[in-house]
Amino acid sequence: MREVLELLLRGAGHRTAAAGDGPEALELVASMGAKPDIVIIDYNLPRGLTGLQIMTRLREMTGHDLPTLVLTGDISNVTLREIAQRGYTHRKQTDQGR
């Protein structure tokens, strides 16, 4: 999914940088020395951290409220509650929106 999103965004003329997990994303932003315009992140990441935990760290590193799109197939009540508690909006896609 990461590779497909990267190809689509680059094809639309956007500059992208992709990471395979949370620590890699943190290192990428630290080494770039730039502030991303937006982050697209999965909720469930390898190596033990959630996308929301990584976003907290990325926002601290960049010093601004970094716009974020959180992708997840995990629609459990626990996950949706955590997303809402951290101030993210969950939008359910319906068949009408496709």
Order of alpha helices (4+ residues) and beta strands (2+ residues): alpha-alpha-beta-alpha-beta-alpha
